Amino acid sequence: MNVKVAIIDDEKLARDRIRKLLEEDVEILILGEAREAKQGLQLIREKKPELIFLDINMPGIDGFEMLQHINTEDRPFVIFSTAHPEFALKAFDVLATDYLLKPFDEERFFKALNNAKSRIAEWKSARLGRQLLHIAENYKNQQTKGQISFTIKKNGRTNEIDPDDIHWFESNGNYVNLHLNSSKYLHRITLKEVANILESFGHFLQIHRSIIINLNHLEKSSYLQNNEFEFFMKNGTRLRSSKSYKGAIANWLNGTL
């Protein structure tokens, strides 16, 4: 496992020593060095190291202030390397991986490095697991969506209608009216069954016990009164919600803010 590392320290001798020790580990890829925080931030943005060796007292802003300028999701693991023992508690408050007090010996250095490598390996493994799960879920959803359509027979011909082409569904007893842009089809299925089918799509919203709308064909919505809303579809249709669906509509609205 290769680990991408950057060194940020205003003392050249300190940078040289850290580099020399890092070069003894074949799994380390040194991306670069910086002699002050501003250069360090640029190095992190451009090279995206997984681990940085960071001094605290540097020209301009110090190491702690530098970390505040890095987005949480972009922040590398940090090993502080400093001659000031008084900052140790603060270093761990900002979740530093380790705190090397200059002058440190090789044993202490490699203990810190190996600990950081172990934590990075765990982080990479967890990230890979999340990525694979996301890919699997997307694939499953796409496969499911690709298998769903509504078969309509009209004038002796059979047509397959993609759910994404339907602007809204309207209950009609044991049937459902499928409203497209400028046409309507009657299909033998209940609205409850339609709701179950559309659950994996994520862009359909039931606003009434007899109405499910396709949010991709929604122009806008507005609050009326008494927990009711009006929905303006792109084809000019206006649909009114019922009070009992105010919770579902509120959840959708909160997710769009």
Summary of the structure (lengths in Angstrom):
residues: 257
radius of gyration: 29.4
end to end distance: 41.2
largest distance: 88.0
contacts: 710
relative contact order: 0.08
helix: 43%
strand: 29%
